[in-house]
Amino acid sequence: MNPQSVFCPNLACAARGKQGQDNISVHSRKEKRYRCAVCQQTFSATKDTLFYRLRTDSVQVMLVIRCWPMGVRRKRSCRRLAMMSGR
């Protein structure tokens, strides 16, 4: 986790969008959370991404997304994932 490459996503924060100014620190490595020193808000490393609040493993999501352009439908993708994960 590199806090220098992250900025505060809080719309009301004066430091929003400013990277590399030592205003962001690691709040929790286990939960992958950062903390803004200006507004004191904590936020997830996946905030504003496809993976935010996602409970499914990100690797599985990427496998399904890669199958879509090849014309593989959702049902078939689920079967492939089940075979790959041993379910």
N, C-alpha and C positions, 0 to 999 in steps of 0.2 A: 504494500500500500504506500503510495507516494502522495502525500498531501500537497506537494508543490505543483502537481498537475491537475488539481481539483479546485473548483471555485464554489462559493456558497450559492445554492439554488433559491434562497429565500428572496422573494420579490421586493420585500421591504428593507433588505439589508444594504447598507452603504458599500459593502465589499462585494456585492454580487457581480460575478463575471471577472473578478480580478484574481489572476493566478500568480503563484510564486511570490506572494508578499507576506508570507508567514502568518496569515490570518486563519489558516486551516490547520488543524491538528488531528491526529488519529484518536478517536474516542473509544473504539472497541475493535480490536483486530479480529476477534472471534466472530462478531456480528457484522464486520466490515462497515463500520460507521465512522464518520468524520464529525468534527465540531468546529464551528466558526467562532473565532475569538471576538468578532465584532458584535454579532447578534446573539451569540450563545446557543444557537440552534444546532441540533445534531441532525445528520442526514445520512442516508444509505449511499454506499458506493455505486449502487445501480439506479439511483434516483434519475428520473427522466430518460430511462432506457427501456428497451423491450423486456428486460429481465426484472424490472422493479416489481416487488411483491409477488414474484413468481415462485411457486412451490415445486414445480417440475425442474429437474436438473437441466441446466442451461445447455449441456452437451446434447441431450435428447431433443431439445427445442431446435437447435441448429441442424441436427440431422433431418428433422421433418421439413424445415425450411429449405434445405438443400434438395430434398426430393421433389418438392412442388414444381420447379421449372422443368423437371424431366417428365412431368405428366403423371407422377405417382399420386394417387388420390389419398385422402385422409385415412380411410379404412385400411388400405394396403400399407400405408406408412406406419400405422399403429401395429399391424401384424409384424412388420419388419423390426420395429423397435422391441416388441415383445420377444421375438426370437433372439435379438442381439443381447437383450438384458437377461435372458433366461427365465422369463415369466410365462 
